[in-house]
């Protein structure tokens, strides 16, 4: 009897110690920062003229993926890839509606689809909150003004999904808003603006204020959190508080690389979204002085976004949750600033598809903070589950990047991306593009980093090999 009592005491003591240990070592949190239309034009990525001290500071202690490629050159399908870990090729003709169409299918039969990334974390005990533009619509709702609570972009994903709108009144008004509540209208389509005001003169200021409030509250709870904050800038229009433009008053803005429209058939387009704004009769495709002014405004928008990244990271540290939070900074796609005669995204050239990816895990110890091998957006989901010690989402088209972080010599296969009428594979040395009518493009990055010369005709064996590799990767 005494032995049984002794064993019981030992068992209870062990359970108490385990509970205390679990309390001291909770599951890791996740802080995901999404930035719209951010090309890898940051100081930490080699653009020395850009003022991005906060993103640079995150990069200095985290892992920079210098060859990260998104899976589609447009907001909706790219965010689909991030949030599902899948390519989403079945929606390639539906432009920015991929997540909404998935949401309709989910409503009919939730068990027919694997969980999205936030739903997966929610199912594993996380409180999941999104603020701002994380999915395609800021706030994650549909309807005419993107505020209809009965039309949810990602059902069952978020504990809360929030979009503060302020004087812009609706998420749709805020998405393309200029200063102090001015929504985009046919009469108000200025392409750039520098307003002499505070950060909350533009929607991102309100988004981050709410994000900081959510972060402070989430850090108080026992449950781990998955917090996603989505910034709109540097998305069009290029508007920001004037103090950020002032940072570039005496800065020399680099000229445009390969500004010529490409010869032959490519995924070049007429920059319709960009040219739909008011340019007062100027065209940056022929007026290079005007082009450099636009590039300066874009740079200022990056610095405005960078300031908000700093506010978020400072709040994370202030709460003490920084010691146990994985931070991901992700650009949803690139953006042409005149390269190939394009202003905007939507092509399958390098400029549309390459974007920043920085991952910081305070528990990771590495000898170098740069991973140069090619990675893609679908890899983020399985990477976060491994870092947070959750089961691997076998349904993802991606693969965890943790092995690459631990061994910089490893190579990932390649990166896939698609538009409505073409699909591309980016390997270490080549970009291969296959159009829906069978036409192909091939660019040799060892000789032509600007992707200006299609060498498909004289490299038929390489074309066959890359086409095979592309379709094998899509089978996963």
N, C-alpha and C positions, 0 to 999 in steps of 0.2 A: 504494500500500500504506500509506504514511504517512498519506495523507488518510483512508483507511478506518479506520485505527487511531485517528486523531484524532476522527473521527465517533463511533466506538464509545465512546471515553472520554467525549465530550460526552453521549451517550445514557445511559450508565451513571450519570453525574453527575446528569443530569436525573431519572432514575428514583429515585436516592437522595434527591434533594431532595424529590421527590413523596412518597416513603415517609415521610420525616421530617415533611413537611407534614401528611400524613394522620395520623401519630402525634400531632402537636400538636393536630389538630382532629378528634377522634373523633366518631362519631355522637352525637346528643343522647340522654341517658337520659330515662326517663319515671318519675315517681313519682306514682301515683294513690292518693289517700286517699278512701275511701268511708265515709260516715257514715250510719247507719241512722236513719230517722224524724226527720231534721233539717229542720225548717221554716226559712225564711229569717229566723230570729229571732236575729240576731247584731248586735253593736254596729255592725259595718261595714255592715250592711244597714238600719240605722236604729233597731234596738231598743236604746236607750241603757242600759237597766237590766241587760242581759245582760253578764256578765263573760267576754269571749272575746278576750283580748289577743293570743293567738297566731294565731288565724284572722284577726283584724283586721290584724296585722302582715303576714301573707301578702297580704291584700287591698290593703294600702297600696302594695305594690310590684308587684302583679299586676293582672289585669283582673277586675273584678266584673261578672258578668252579672246585672243586677238583675231581669230578667224571664225567668229560666230555668224551663222547665216540663218535668216528666218525662212519659214516654209512657204510664205506667200508675200508678195510686195504690196499688201493692202491691209488696212487695220483689222477688218472682220476675220478673214481666214487666218491671218497670222496669230491673232489672239485665240482663235479656235485651237490652233496647234499648241499654243502655250498651255491653255486651260484644260485640254483633253489629252495631251501627249500623243495625238494622232494627226496624220497629215490632212485628213478631211477632203480628199480628192473628189468624193461623191458630191461635194458642194461647189466645185470649181466654177460652175456656170452661174452661181447665185451671189457672186460678189461679196457684199458684207453681211449677208443674211445667214451665214453658216450656223452660228450658235442659236439663232432663233428657230431655224428649221430643225436643228437637233432638239431644241426645247419642245417643239410640237410633237416630235416622235416620242420624246420622253413622257409627255403628258398622256399619250395613248397607251404606252407600255413601258413604265420605268425599268422593268427588269430586262428589257431587250437591249439596253445600252450600258456600257461600263460607266462608272462614275467619273465625273470631271475631277480635276485636281482639288479644288476646294471641297467638293463633296467627299472625296476620298479622305481628306484630313478631318473633315467634320465627322465622318463615320468612325474615325479613330480617336475621338474624344476632344478634338480641337474646336475652339470658338472661331468661326470664320467670318471675317468682316471685309467688305470692299468699300472703298471711298474713291469717288471720281471715276475716271475712264479706265476700267480694268477689262471689261468685255468691250464689244464695239460701241454700245450706247453708254455714255456716262450714267452711272446708276443702275445699269443693267435692266432697263424696262423698255417696252415698245410703245406703240401708239403714235399718234401724229406728233406729239411733242416729247416723246420718249419718257413719259411719266405715268403710264398706265399700269397700275398695280396688278392687273389681271393678265398682263403679257410679260412674262419673265424670261429674260434671255438665257439664264442658266438655272433651271428649277432645282430646288433642294441643295443649292451650293452654299449659300451664304446665310449665316445667322442674321446678319444685317447687310444690306447693300444700299449705300447712301450716296446721294449727289446733292450737295448744297448748291442752290442756284442764285440766291441773292437777288440783285436787281435784274438779272437776266431772265428770271421768272420760270424758265423751264430748262431741263437738261439740253434740249435741242438749241435753245437760245444761247446757252453757255458754251456749247461746243465750239462755235466759231465766233465767240463774243469779242468785241473790242471793249475799251475802257468804260467802266461805270454803267453797266447794264445795256450797252448797245449791242443788240443781236445783229447777225448778218441778215440783211434784207436786199432786195433788188436795188434799193437806193443807197445802201451802205455796204459796199464791198471793197473797202480800201485794203490793199494787200499788205501795208505796213503802217505801224503807228507806234509812237513813243510818247506815252502820257506822263506828265510830270506829277506822279502820285505814288501812293503806297502800294504794297504788294497785292492787297485785296482789291485794287482797282480792276484786276482781271480775275477770271474764274479760278485759276490755279491757287490764288491766295486763299480763297474760301475752302477749296478742296483740302489744302494742307492744314489749315486751322482745324477743320473737322477731323482730319487724320491724326493730328496731335492729340486731340481730345480722346479719340478712340484708343490710341496707343497708351495713353495714361491710364484709362480705365481697364483695358485688357491686361496691363502689367500688374494690376492689383489682384487679379483672380488666380485661383489655384490651377484652373485648366490652362493648358498651352493654347496659344493663339496662332492663327494664320491671318495676318493682316496684309491686304493688298491696297496700295495707294497708287492711283493712276493720274499722272500729270498730263495736261493737254499740250502745253508748249514743248517743243517749237513748231507744233502744227500750225498751218495757215489759219488766220492771217498772222503775219509776223508782228504781233503787238505785245508790248511789255512796258513796265515803268521805265521812264527815261534814264534813270540812274544806271540801268544795265547797258543801255546803248552808249552812255558816257564812258564806260570802261574801254570802249574801242575807238575813242576819239583819235588817238595817235597810233593806232595799230595798223600795220600793213596787212591787208587781206590778200591771200594768195589768189593768183589768177586761176581761171578754170582750165583743168586738164581736158584734153581731147573734146573741145566744145562743138565739133562738127557733127552734123547729122550723119549717121552711118550709111554706107552704101549697101545696096541689096536688101534682102528681106531680113528683118530682125523684129524684136519686140518694141522697137521705137514707137512713140506715140506723140501726139500734138500738144501734150501738156494741158489738156482741156480744163482740169480742175484749177490749175494755177492761172491760166490765161483768162479764166472767167472772172477774176478779180479786176478791180480798177487799176490800170497801170498808166492812166493819163497819157495814152498814146505812145508809150514807150514799150519796147520789146527787148528783154534781156538776151534773147538769142542773137540779136544783131547789135545791141547797144551795150558794150562791155563795161562802160562806166556805170550804167544803171545796174548791170548784173552785180558788180562789186558792192554797190550800195545795198542790194537785196541780201547778199551774203553777209554783210555786216549786221543787218537786222536779224538774220537767222542766228548769227553768233550771239547776239544780245539775248535772244530768246533762250538759247542754251544756258547762258549765265543766269538768267531768271529761274530756269528750272533747277540749275545747280544750287542756287540759294535755298530753294525749297528742300532739296535733298539734304542739305546741311541742317536745316531745321528739324527734319525727321530724324536724322541720325543723332542729333544733339538731344532730342526728347527721349530717344531710345536709351541713350546713356544716362540721362537724368533719372529715368525710372529704375535703372539697375538691371533691366532686362537684356541689355547688350551682351552680358556675359553668357547668355544662353539662347541667343537668337541668330538664326541663319538669315543673312541679308542677301537678297538678289536684286540687282539693278539690271533691267532689260529694256532695250529699245525695240519697239514693235516692228520696225523695218528701217531701211535706209531712206535716202532722199536725194535725188539728183539736184545739184546746184549748177546746172548748165552742162554737165558732162553728157556727151552724145547729143547735145542739143535738146536735152530734156530738163524741165523744171517740175519736179514732183517724184512720185514713185511709179508703181504699176508696170514697170518693165522687168525683164529677167536679166538685166545687166547687174554687175557687181554693186553699183551704187544703190540700187533699190533693195538689195537683199542682204547686205552686210550691215550689222548693227552691233552696238555695245552689249556685252554680257560680262557682268562682274558678280562673283559669288564670294561672300565672306562668311566663314564659319569659325567662331572664336576657338573651337577645339582643334582645328586643323593646324598642323605644323608642317610647313613645306620649305624647301630650300630656295625655291624661286616662285615668283607669283605670276608668271606668264605661261599660258598654255597656247601653243601656236598651231596645233593640229586643228583640222576642220571639225566644228561641232554645229549642231542645229537646234532650233527652238524646241523640238519635241523631246530633246534630252533633258530639259529642265525638270519635268515631272518626276522621272525615275531618279534623278540626282537628289532632289529634295527628300524623297522617301528614304533613300539610303542614308543621307545625312541625319535624318530624324529617326532612323532605326525602325522604319515601318516596312511592311512587306512590299516587295517590288511589284509595281503594276504591270503584270505580264502583258496586258492588252496594249500597252504603249508601243508606238512605232520607234520610240527613242531608246536610248541606253544611258545608264548612269555615267556621269562624267567623273565620278570619284576615282576610278582607276587611272584616268588621265591626269588628275591632280596629283596622285601619288607617284605616277611614273610618266614624266613628261615625254619620254621617247615613244610611248604607245601611239598608235594611229587609229582614228576612227575611219570608217569606210568612206563616207562622202556625205554631202548635204543635198537634199532634194528641195526644190521649190517649184511652184506652178502658178500660172495665170489661167484665164478662161480658155485660152487657145494654144497654150504651149507649156512644156514642162522642162525643167533643167536639172542637171546633176553637176555639182561642183566638187571636183577632186583636188588633190594637192597641186596638180600641174595643169588641169584643164577645166574649162566650162563647156559642157555639152548641152545644147538646147534642141528639143524635138518639138516641132509644131504639129498641130492636129492633122494637118494635111500631109505629113510625112517629111516636110522640109527640115533640114538640120543645120545647126550652127555649131562650130567648134572653135574655141579660142585657147591658144597655148599660153598659159600664164608665165611660163619660163621665159618667153620671148615677147609677150604682148600683154602686160598686166592691165592695160586699159581696155582690153577686149574690143579692139578696133579692126581686126583682120580675121575674117571667117576662113579657116583653113580646112574645112570639112572635105572639100573635093579631093585634095591631095593627101588626105589621111584616112582613107576608107577603112583600114583595119582598126584604127583607133576609134573611129565612129562606131563600128560594129561592137567593139569591146565595151565602150561606154554605154551604148544603148542596152546591151545585155545587163551590165551592172546596174543601170537605172531601174530596169524592170524587175530585177531580182530584189533590189532594195525595197521596191514598192510592195512586194509580196509579203513582207514581214507583218 
